[in-house]
Amino acid sequence: MAAPKGPEMSATSDLAAAIDAIADRMASTTDRGRPADYIPELAKVDPNQFGIAVILADGKVICAGDADTPFSIQSISKVFTLSLALGKVGDYLWSRVGQEPSGDPFNSIVQLEADQGVPRNPLINAGAIVVTDVLLEGCEPRETIGGILRFLRGVAEDDAITVDPDVACSEQETGYRNAAMANFMKASGNLVHAPEKTLGVYFHQCAVAMTCRQLAMAGRFLAFDGRLCPDGARIIPASRARRLGALMLTCGHYDGSGAFAYRVGLPGKSGVGGGILAVAPGVASIAVWSPGLNTIGNSKLGTEALHDLTEATGWSIFGA
């Protein structure tokens, strides 16, 4: 994927001023969406919060708002587990999950049944459950969760990242729709392990808590062709980083992926905790967070903030 084109900020101070202005606009916005109330722990989160963190190719970090407040990354975890699964089994993964946009809600059972138990892509819930099932092969759940955490801590260079046990428990107690999809895929022969075993790991990966600063740090390898900085050690092959970016652009916002690409123009992955990880290839890793969601299930203010950022910087991969 080509690096974004368009006008560049003349200096880091100009970018910091633009980010501060975005944070101020988000703070004064009254229509903030609604937190995900179908997960009880997420429903408790104060919607009057907004954070943004941008990490540039030279390592400079620019933050504003509640950038150091931890939140549940939820489906953003799917990008990281997908990278691990591709490293473990390679292209075999695509025999169990597709690569196409879903065009339906992230938890659609109808679509899964129509596709005979093969999820449309790895960034919807059913697809991510299959990815988790792949990571479980040859491991116990505790080992698998530990491996996911080690990867996240490594790419973020922060050992403080952990799983929020209250969120994990809340998801396990209320995740009936995910359980239905897992059982259907098991019946269709597309789940190796017992559904409850795979789901246990899946709920814990979604319950990882990170700040915008930590998440933007973790996303650097997606922005810089598999490296934490343009000249740094390679974390994953460049080809895998580009393919992850392609899936983020086409599938990262569920049935709102096309609208996000149109408005923002960056590969991104949302989570119902209100976070969005976005990358400007070769330029920056960006994380935004605001708990209120739009009707599709993506952060309302997070999406607006990323639109404002690409308008100010010209970072869209489609040009200014």
C-alpha positions in Angstrom: 0.0 0.0 0.0 1.5 3.3 -1.0 2.4 6.0 1.5 -0.2 8.7 1.9 0.3 11.7 -0.4 -0.8 15.3 0.0 0.3 18.3 2.0 2.4 17.6 5.1 2.4 19.5 8.3 5.3 22.0 8.3 6.5 21.0 11.8 5.7 18.7 14.7 4.4 21.8 16.5 1.8 22.4 13.7 0.6 18.8 14.0 0.4 19.0 17.8 -1.7 22.2 17.4 -4.0 20.4 15.0 -4.4 17.5 17.3 -5.1 19.7 20.3 -7.7 21.5 18.2 -9.4 18.2 17.3 -9.4 17.1 21.0 -11.0 20.5 21.9 -13.7 20.0 19.3 -14.5 16.5 20.5 -14.6 17.7 24.1 -17.3 20.2 23.2 -19.4 17.9 21.1 -22.7 17.0 22.7 -23.8 14.1 20.3 -21.3 11.5 21.5 -23.1 8.2 20.6 -23.9 5.5 23.1 -21.5 3.0 24.8 -22.0 -0.7 24.1 -24.7 -1.5 26.7 -24.9 -5.2 25.7 -21.7 -5.8 27.5 -22.5 -4.6 31.0 -19.0 -3.5 32.0 -18.7 -1.3 28.8 -22.0 0.3 29.6 -20.5 1.7 32.8 -17.8 3.7 31.0 -18.2 7.5 31.1 -19.0 8.6 27.5 -17.6 12.1 28.2 -14.0 11.0 27.4 -11.9 11.3 24.3 -8.3 10.5 23.6 -5.9 10.6 20.7 -2.3 9.5 20.2 -0.2 9.8 17.1 3.3 8.2 16.7 5.4 9.4 13.8 8.1 7.6 11.8 10.8 9.5 13.7 9.4 8.2 17.0 7.8 11.5 18.1 4.6 10.9 20.2 1.8 13.5 20.2 -1.2 13.0 22.5 -4.2 14.9 23.6 -7.3 14.4 25.7 -7.6 11.1 27.7 -4.8 9.5 25.8 -3.5 7.7 28.9 -6.8 6.3 30.1 -7.0 2.5 29.7 -10.0 1.2 27.7 -11.1 -2.2 26.5 -9.7 -2.7 22.9 -12.3 -5.3 22.0 -12.2 -6.1 18.3 -9.0 -4.1 17.7 -7.4 -7.2 19.2 -8.4 -9.1 16.0 -5.6 -7.4 14.0 -3.0 -8.7 16.4 -4.3 -12.2 16.7 -4.7 -12.4 12.9 -1.0 -11.4 12.5 -0.1 -14.2 15.0 -2.3 -16.8 13.2 -0.8 -16.0 9.8 2.7 -16.4 11.3 1.6 -19.8 12.7 -0.2 -21.4 9.8 0.3 -19.1 6.8 -2.1 -19.2 3.9 -3.8 -22.3 5.4 -5.8 -19.8 7.4 -7.7 -18.8 4.2 -9.2 -22.3 3.9 -11.2 -21.6 7.1 -12.0 -17.9 6.7 -12.5 -15.5 3.8 -11.0 -12.2 2.9 -14.1 -10.3 1.7 -16.0 -7.4 3.3 -19.1 -8.7 5.1 -21.6 -6.0 4.3 -23.5 -7.2 7.3 -23.3 -6.5 11.1 -20.2 -7.9 12.8 -22.2 -10.5 14.6 -24.4 -11.7 11.8 -25.6 -15.3 12.2 -27.6 -15.3 8.9 -24.5 -14.6 6.9 -22.5 -17.3 8.6 -25.3 -19.9 7.9 -25.5 -18.8 4.3 -21.7 -19.3 3.9 -21.9 -22.8 5.5 -19.9 -21.9 8.6 -17.0 -20.2 6.8 -16.8 -16.5 8.1 -16.6 -13.8 5.4 -13.4 -12.3 6.8 -11.2 -12.5 10.0 -12.2 -9.1 11.4 -15.9 -9.9 12.1 -16.7 -11.9 15.2 -17.1 -15.3 13.6 -13.8 -14.9 11.7 -11.9 -13.8 14.7 -13.2 -16.8 16.7 -11.8 -19.1 13.9 -8.5 -17.2 14.2 -8.5 -17.8 17.9 -9.2 -21.5 17.4 -6.1 -21.6 15.2 -3.9 -20.0 17.9 -5.2 -22.6 20.4 -3.9 -25.5 18.4 -1.2 -27.3 20.4 -1.6 -24.9 23.4 -3.7 -24.5 26.5 -6.0 -21.4 26.8 -3.7 -19.8 29.4 -0.7 -20.2 27.1 -2.6 -18.8 24.2 -3.7 -15.7 26.2 -0.2 -15.3 27.4 1.2 -15.4 23.9 -1.3 -12.7 22.7 -0.3 -10.5 25.7 3.4 -11.1 25.0 3.0 -10.0 21.4 1.0 -6.9 22.4 3.5 -5.9 25.1 6.4 -6.5 22.7 5.1 -4.3 19.9 3.9 -1.6 22.3 7.2 -1.9 24.3 5.1 -1.8 27.5 4.8 -4.7 30.0 1.9 -3.0 31.8 -0.7 -4.1 29.3 -3.0 -6.7 30.7 -6.5 -8.2 30.5 -9.4 -6.5 32.4 -10.9 -9.5 34.3 -14.2 -7.7 34.9 -14.7 -7.1 31.2 -13.7 -10.7 30.3 -16.2 -12.0 32.9 -18.9 -9.6 31.6 -18.4 -10.9 28.1 -18.5 -14.6 29.1 -21.7 -14.0 31.0 -23.5 -12.3 28.1 -21.8 -13.5 24.9 -24.7 -15.7 23.8 -24.6 -14.6 20.1 -20.9 -15.3 19.9 -21.6 -18.7 21.5 -24.2 -19.4 18.9 -21.8 -18.6 16.1 -19.1 -20.8 17.6 -21.4 -23.7 18.0 -22.6 -23.3 14.4 -19.0 -23.4 13.2 -18.3 -26.4 15.3 -21.3 -28.2 13.8 -20.0 -27.1 10.3 -16.6 -28.6 11.0 -14.8 -25.2 11.1 -13.9 -25.2 14.8 -11.3 -27.7 16.1 -11.7 -27.1 19.8 -14.8 -27.1 22.1 -16.7 -23.8 21.5 -16.4 -22.8 25.2 -12.6 -23.3 25.1 -12.1 -21.1 22.0 -14.6 -18.5 23.3 -12.8 -18.3 26.6 -9.6 -17.2 24.9 -11.6 -14.9 22.5 -13.4 -13.1 25.3 -10.0 -12.5 27.1 -8.3 -11.1 24.0 -11.2 -8.7 23.5 -10.9 -7.7 27.2 -7.3 -6.5 26.9 -7.1 -2.9 28.3 -4.8 -0.3 26.6 -4.5 3.4 26.4 -4.4 5.4 23.2 -0.6 5.8 23.7 -0.1 2.1 24.1 -2.3 1.2 21.2 -0.6 3.6 18.8 2.7 2.2 19.9 1.5 -1.3 19.2 0.3 -0.3 15.7 3.6 0.9 14.5 4.5 -2.4 12.8 1.4 -2.0 10.7 2.4 1.5 9.7 6.0 0.8 8.9 6.0 -2.3 6.7 6.3 -4.7 9.7 8.8 -2.7 11.7 8.4 -0.6 14.8 10.1 2.3 12.9 11.3 2.6 9.3 14.8 1.5 10.1 14.0 -0.9 13.0 14.1 -4.6 13.5 11.5 -6.5 11.5 8.5 -7.8 13.6 6.6 -9.4 10.7 7.2 -9.7 7.0 6.4 -6.6 5.0 4.0 -8.6 2.8 2.0 -9.6 5.9 1.8 -6.0 7.1 0.5 -4.8 3.7 -2.1 -7.6 3.7 -3.2 -6.7 7.2 -3.6 -3.1 6.1 -5.7 -4.2 3.1 -8.0 -6.1 5.3 -8.3 -3.2 7.8 -9.2 -0.9 5.0 -11.9 -3.2 3.5 -13.2 -5.0 6.6 -12.0 -3.1 9.7 -15.3 -1.3 10.4 -17.7 -4.1 9.6 -20.6 -2.9 7.5 -19.3 0.7 7.9 -16.0 -0.1 6.3 -16.8 1.6 3.0 -18.0 4.8 4.7 -14.9 4.9 6.9 -12.6 4.5 3.8 -14.6 7.2 2.1 -14.5 9.7 4.9 -11.1 8.9 6.5 -9.1 7.1 3.8 -6.8 5.1 6.2 -6.7 1.4 7.1 -8.3 1.1 10.5 -9.8 -1.3 13.0 -12.5 -0.4 15.4 -13.7 -1.9 18.7 -16.9 -1.6 20.5 -15.0 -0.3 23.5 -14.8 2.9 21.5 -11.3 2.6 20.3 -10.0 2.8 16.7 -6.4 2.0 15.5 -5.6 3.6 12.2 -2.3 3.7 10.2 -1.0 6.2 7.7 1.5 3.9 5.8 5.0 5.1 6.2 3.9 8.1 8.2 2.2 7.4 11.5 0.3 5.0 13.8 -2.8 6.6 15.3 -5.1 5.6 18.1 -8.3 7.4 19.1 -10.9 6.5 21.8 -14.3 7.7 22.8 -16.8 5.2 24.3 -19.9 6.3 22.5 -20.7 4.3 19.3 -22.6 5.2 16.2 -25.5 2.9 15.0 -23.0 0.5 13.3 -20.9 0.0 16.4 -17.9 2.2 15.7 -16.7 5.1 17.9 -18.7 8.2 16.8 -16.2 10.8 17.9 -13.2 8.6 17.1 -14.4 8.4 13.4 -15.0 12.2 13.3 -11.6 12.9 14.8 -9.8 10.7 12.3 -11.7 12.5 9.5 -10.6 15.8 10.9 -7.0 14.6 11.2 -6.7 13.4 7.6 -8.3 16.6 6.4 -5.7 18.6 8.3 -2.7 16.5 7.3 -3.5 15.1 3.9 -2.6 11.6 5.2 -5.4 9.8 3.4 -3.9 7.0 1.2 -6.1 8.4 -1.6 -4.4 11.8 -1.6 -5.4 15.1 -0.3 
